[in-house]
Amino acid sequence: QIHLVESGGGTVQAGGSLRLSCMASGRTFSLHAMGWFRQAPGKEREFVARIWWGGSSTVADSMKDRFSISREIGKDTIYLEMNTLNSEDTAVYYCVANEYGPNEYWGQGIQVTVSS
């Protein structure tokens, strides 16, 4: 089992920045990737970013110029740096973790609201 806790969300003015954090606990030795999805009301869940323990990472094409994902060395924690936020970024952001196996774990989600 892996437990994920997101933090760092809230309300920010358009053009501002936020950094989301996701801390994993439990059997984190089994992790090989973590990432972020987001979902706005009435919309499908959308891929945001993912980072693999081997060091590679990817960000969705529509966000790659503004968002970045990173992993803190020595901690089972990842971050999503979000810059130049706009109203379309308003969503619940979910952390996801993948094991060396079929299991996938999700956080509860954290609200990001961009005011304009």
Secondary structure as GFF3:
##gff-version 3
##sequence-region A 1 116
A	DSSP	beta_strand	2	7	.	.	.	ID=ss1
A	DSSP	beta_strand	10	13	.	.	.	ID=ss2
A	DSSP	beta_strand	18	26	.	.	.	ID=ss3
A	DSSP	three_ten_helix	28	30	.	.	.	ID=ss4
A	DSSP	beta_strand	31	39	.	.	.	ID=ss5
A	DSSP	beta_strand	46	52	.	.	.	ID=ss6
A	DSSP	beta_strand	57	59	.	.	.	ID=ss7
A	DSSP	beta_strand	67	71	.	.	.	ID=ss8
A	DSSP	beta_strand	77	82	.	.	.	ID=ss9
A	DSSP	three_ten_helix	87	89	.	.	.	ID=ss10
A	DSSP	beta_strand	91	99	.	.	.	ID=ss11
A	DSSP	beta_strand	104	106	.	.	.	ID=ss12
A	DSSP	beta_strand	110	115	.	.	.	ID=ss13
###
